[in-house]
Amino acid sequence: MHVASLLDLFHDRPVGTSSPVVKDVDIPDLGRVHVVHAVDCLGAMCPRPQLLTLKVLGETGPGQVVEVMLDNPTAVEGFPALAQTLGCTHLATVRDADCWRVYLRKGL
């Protein structure tokens, strides 16, 4: 049994999912950005959000933007450094009422 499957037993929904999306998002001080993939890390603890994002970035083309949804403050803090390590651009971290949305652009 995978660790993810064990974690899912303790939550109402699977922890850490990703899905291709096509949407435009208005990011403060940046404008309209075209997002091609969303990673739902709500309820996930470190390092799971980082690992899921790494996997999704591997499936994403250069220059494309990924949205990562998080509710773990510790995970949120690590994303700018993670982006730099992966050769991505950390576009923004936006605080919503119940989560943070981190936007990363894959490097060329």
Sequence and secondary structure as in RCSB ss.txt:
>XXXX:A:sequence
MHVASLLDLFHDRPVGTSSPVVKDVDIPDLGRVHVVHAVDCLGAMCPRPQLLTLKVLGETGPGQVVEVMLDNPTA
VEGFPALAQTLGCTHLATVRDADCWRVYLRKGL
>XXXX:A:secstr
  HHHHHHTTSSS SSEEEEEEEEEEETTTEEEEEEEEEE TT  TTHHHHHHHHHHHTS TT EEEEEE  HHH
HHHHHHHHHHTT EEEEEEE SS EEEEEE   
